[in-house]
Amino acid sequence: MANETPIRKLKLGIVGIGVGASEILPAMEQIPEFELAAAADVNPRVLETFRDRYHTKTYDSVEKLCADPNVEVVWISTPNRFHAAHTIIAANAGKHVVVEKPMAISLQEAENMIEATIKNKIKLLCGHTQSFGPHIRTMRKIIRSGELGRLCALHVWAYTDWMLRPRTADELDINQGGGVPYRQGPHQIDTLRLLGGGMVRSVRGSTGAWFKGRPIPGYYSGFMEFEDGTPATLMHNGYGYFLASELVPWGGQNSRYSEAERAKVRKSLLDGTRDENADKDAMRIGGANESEIRDRSKVKPWLPNDLGILVATCEKGDIRQSQYGLFVHSDEGTKDVPLIGGGGPSRRGELMELYNAVVLDKPIRHTGPWGMATLEVCLAIIESAKQRKEIYLKHQVPAPEED
């Protein structure tokens, strides 16, 4: 209509055009509120592909991108060890920031990031966690409604092929934030904290590294106790022998690789014949396997991938994921509840929280302190595994009141 107000586009620059960027780009393309203004990377091939596809500026450093006056928000998707430094560079340039999980690899880094955003009066969103998704938002709404009584316990477990997917050197070094606890822990921890109210009192955790083809932990498990006494357990096994998708009738062997291919990958990792750099590059923008990453435009059946199977136990019933919604088990039987917004890709929620914060000045839910609290739990699992004792937490913050 002629009288329609034009959409205010948020001009976004991406730093790090790796696999994470390949996952978020389809969502960005489909939301009219965003305009891809620039990208930065050290890989000339991905820069050329990005420039040709989006007809926009590209840079070979974060500093150059942050100096671009056309960029309003910087999406940081670089290796974990750079999250803090790149966030601070963007903040000092006056750019709002979205940083992917984990927020940082130490609490000191997280504190420095928060200080920089406060000093420069910019907004920081800690992104790329499953808690943005419609399943979790809907589950939280049911829990908070009180229809099933008080929340009594939370349990989540994942069996994936994470350790068999192609990895860069930094992903294989725990000192740089590599391994399943750092790279997948935030998905489960952030979700449990959101559902449980945020305030975790203590953590007892364990980690495991038992595949010689990978020098990093491919397993963790943990017991979290919230301040109100609510217990939560979490586990991720990324070795790919058994997949949790086999536990749901519509799941089967849902993996990037078949069972035979997973065995072949393990053998190639053990004998050193895998060309890991080539496999990884094939998943980046313009790579031969990019389509597998980009295919997120439609509502698909839920499968217990990296987050895993989640069960929330309340006084009067349980809640868990269904094929397209949530199963609510109560004294009235089982009902399949549709998801908020009809479902759809979880990355949309992340992007719209960013847009609403910057353009409409709405509160950010996944704030710097919230991201730091999730990181604290992640680090506590790792530390508890080393010390074999319970770790008490100091940096927890309450879950936001509004969805």
Buried (B, 14 or more C-beta within 10 A) or exposed (E): EEEEEEEEBBBBBBBBBBBBBBBBBBBBBBBEBBBBBBBBBEBEBBBEBBBEEBEBBBBEEBBEBBEBEEBBBBBBBBBBBBBBBBBBBBBBBEBBBBBBBBBBBBBEBBBBBBEBBEEBEBBBBBBBBBBBBBBBBBBBBBBBEEEBEEBBBBBBBBBBBBBBBBBBEBBBBBEBBBBBBBBBBBBBBBBBBBBBBBBBBBBBBBBBBEBEBBEBBBBBBBBBBBBEEBBBBBBBBBBBEEBBBBEBEEBEEBBBBEBEBBBBBBEBBEEEEBEBEEBBBBBBBBBEBBEEBBEBEEEEEBBBBBBBBBBBBBEBBBBBBBBBBBBBBBEEEEEEBEBBEEBBBBBBBBBBBBBBBBBEEEEBBBBBBBBBBBBBBBBBBBEBBEEEEBBEBEBBBEBBEEE
